[in-house]
């Protein structure tokens, strides 16, 4: 049985009654079978504010004790690692074989299970996709203590669901991720960046559209915007000849006003700091319109060709009005951090959409008694 862990830490402002850090999947299963109250799974705790506060937390279940890399098949570009393995530790292990997991969320110390549960990603999502795209297998423990597996080495599946996609972004509300299987990529031998100053958001949108329509294959296209100006960074990762040729072509395509660098600037991929930090998602072509709907002193970064942005806005920002303004471009705004403290599920996520009835049925199927991360998901699920 898992031993109690250190003094429980608050989850989005909610202090748990107790905490435990199981060291095996079997211990996770036993905890869920023997605990009658509510359970909130967390990894390293780097993204606990990314979901709404739980309605209650009788047990904080830390997965950091599940920290083993159980299999690495370099020839197949596949790795199997438990949920508590830290991404940076995995990357060091893979680098020795000239490989990488092509995920780059910037939160230091983030675990694989936490990355899956929060669907966290970084600039490389343009070329390689998100956790949902790179995760090819998953093992989870359901609310009743049942262990389910899906993916490359299927032992048991559950009612036909694609568990990998289902659990990505579920914030522990459907079960506890205990092991993950990933598709890997070779480490690129060379990298280079093109940095272009932009004077207004319309120009940023135009340049991003040119890149999206071109034959170039950048790893990332990131925009930083603050104080009415910004810069666009185009990152290339490949063999030296390709990086050289594509960097030159990008400079010409973007008007020849940029500069070249050996790598991206320090701000590249970082989340902004501020009293209220939001993650925006929208149609990529609508970048100028969506950012124009933000308060004038908003600042942050955007993956300019994928329609995802992280922005800091004043604490008094009217989120309902902002969500209404960006809705025509399939826009959404989710709270990641707020100085004012925890918010209700509706404030955090925004109003539930047309898919909420389906989400409710899925929650009822996997967690019928609403014990796992209660209230953390959209609509207070």
Order of alpha helices (4+ residues) and beta strands (2+ residues): beta-beta-beta-alpha-beta-beta-beta-beta-alpha-beta-alpha-alpha-alpha-beta-beta-alpha-beta-beta-beta-alpha-beta-beta-alpha-beta-beta-alpha-beta-beta-alpha-beta-alpha-alpha
